[in-house]
Amino acid sequence: MTHRRRRILYYCQSLVGIGHLSASLRIARELLAHHDVDFIQGGLDAAAGLEHAGYRNLKLPTLLHDDDTGGLVDPESGGPIDALWQARAHAISEFLRPPYAAIVIEFFPFGRRRFRREIYALFDVVRAASGAIPIFCSVREVLIPADARTERKIVAMVTKDIHTVFVRGDPAIVALDETFAQVDAIRAKLVYTGYVAPDAPGAWPPRQKTILVSQGGGDVGRELLRAAILAAPSLPGYRFVLAAGARTGAQALAELKAQVRSANVEIVPFLQNFQQHLLESALSISLGGDNTMLDVITTRTPALAYPYQGSSEQAVRIARLAAAGFVYALEPADLEPSRLRAKIEHALATPYPQHRIAAHGARVTAKAIGKILDGPGGAAVAL
């Protein structure tokens, strides 16, 4: 079927790393095959953007999660954020170009509820100019568990406002049920798309004796880099490349470099072409963010994964991927040098599994949205 090009509004707010942004951009890229996309983003901006005649992009004034207070913070000034909210609202108002055929929102209302005022204001303005258009939610397969009262609020918001919830995951690995107890109340709106993974490599270069240790796009997981520095002297035949996060400052980099005790350790800033580096590495050691795990699995790179200790989300994902043989889980005690060396040697010696996971989520999501917009009255789609 030939689709009439419509304009779709996409909203993505990140708080810690860039996993949400990377997944959203992959979906937006697939949408651009048949639709124009206006993309609103907030948070870190370390992912490659899109170049397309039908693509417009707004980068909002940055608000991020504050590890100390648990609230939101202006990373530039550290001061009050009232003015930032106003600046964001003005930027959104100036950017919008209705009418829109649909809104795609990343993670909300399962997360980003601290942005609900901004998000609902966006819904109201767009629908006032565009009519009762469908609102789609794209959400990762593992959530940070909430209490029953919060889950009921999420269910109420999904029931009232969201047409379809696209779950980025393979239920054969982990289903939303495991971290969202009231999933039955919204099950009719759920569509599992498979993981929103990067494209498979076009070429498979020979792997080098390199161990790539990555912190990810956020400012957490520094203990993993320190552990690799301590383990490296016991594996002199391997080159350890430590990729610090996008938010790692000059002082933190200098502190890491001061801890190096062997010539086989190299510390570099955030790696833009992460997938290519994985393809050329013998082993990955990383946190368990969804974006990193997908890069690891797509490149079929042996991997050790360490969950971010600030939430349970990564621990669940790592445990399920480990059960399927795609990664090996690291616990805090495994960061001790001799234990980490043993884990590294075991992962290097074990054949990579031959089976695959569903990983074409961006394409499936875009196709489903197109079918819904083409269907009578926004009817649900069976995939």
Secondary structure, 3 states (H helix, E strand, C coil): CCCCCCEEEEEEECCCCCHHHHHHHHHHHHHCCCCEEEEEEECCCCCCCCCCCCEEEEECCCCEECCCCCCEECCCCCCCCHHHHHHHHHHHHHHCCCCCCEEEEECCCCCCHHHHHHHHHHHHHHHHHHCCCCEEEEEECCCCCCCHHHHHHHHHHHHHHCCEEEEECCCCCCCHHHCCCCHHHHHHHEEECCCECCCCCCCCCCCCCEEEEECCCCCCCHHHHHHHHHHHHHCCCCEEEEECCCCCCHHHHHHHHHCCCCCCEEEECCCCCHHHHHHCCCEEEEECCHHHHHHHHHCCCCEEEECCCCCCHHHHHHHHHHHCCCCEECCHHHHCHHHHHHHHHHHHHCCCCCCCCCCEHHHHHHHHHHHHHHCHHHCCCCC
